[in-house]
Amino acid sequence: MNCAEFAEKVTALITGTMPEASREEYLAHAADCAACDAALRGRLATLAMERLPVEEPPAGLLDRIATDVTQSG
């Protein structure tokens, strides 16, 4: 296992599509490698953010911001 192999399969690891035997090997690598652990945590955070609902800004917000920027400039 090396970092390049880990990077190629990190999504499969997270989504559960990786075989259990390989999963243990990849998790062990991440436990010993700070860079791959950070990559794993970053991908987990990204997936979590992708699941958040998208909310529309309140009506008129963009116009108020544009007015404030214009007046302060």
N, C-alpha and C positions, 0 to 999 in steps of 0.2 A: 504494500500500500504506500502510495506517495501522494503528495498534495495535488498533483495534476489529476490523478485518478479520482481523488476525493471530489474535486471541483466538478468533474464530469458527471458524477452520480449523486450530488447533494440533493437534487430535487427528488429523485427516486427514493432517497433515504427519508426525506420529510413526508412525502405523499404516501408512503407505505407500499410502494410498488417494488421495492427491493426485497429479494429473498432474505429470510431471517438470518441465515448463516452469514451472508454478506453484510447485513445490517450491523451485526455485532462487531465485525471487523472494522467497519467504517466508524462506528461510535467509539471504539477503542482508539482509533487513530485520532479522532477529534479530541478525545480526552488527553492525549499526549502532545498534541500539536496546537499551539495557541492560534496560529493563522487559520487553520481549518475549523477550529472551534468558533472563532470570530465569524468565519464565512457561514457556518451553520446557523449561528445565532442571528446573523444579518438576514439570511434567507427566511428564517422563521418569522422574524419581525416584519419583513416585506410581505409575506403571505398573510400575516395577521392584519396588516394595514389594508391589503387588498380586499379583505372581507368586511371592512367597515362600511357603513352606509354613506353614500354621497348625499350631502345636503345642499340645497340651493341657498344662496345668500338671500337675506331679506330684501324685499322690493325696495329699490332706490339706493341700496348700499353703494353700488359702483358709482352712481351719479354723485353721491355725497363725498365719496373718496376723491373723485376727480375734482369736485369743487374745492375741497380742502387743499388739495395739492396745488391747484391753480392759484388760490388765494395766498398760500404761504410761500409761493415761489416768486 
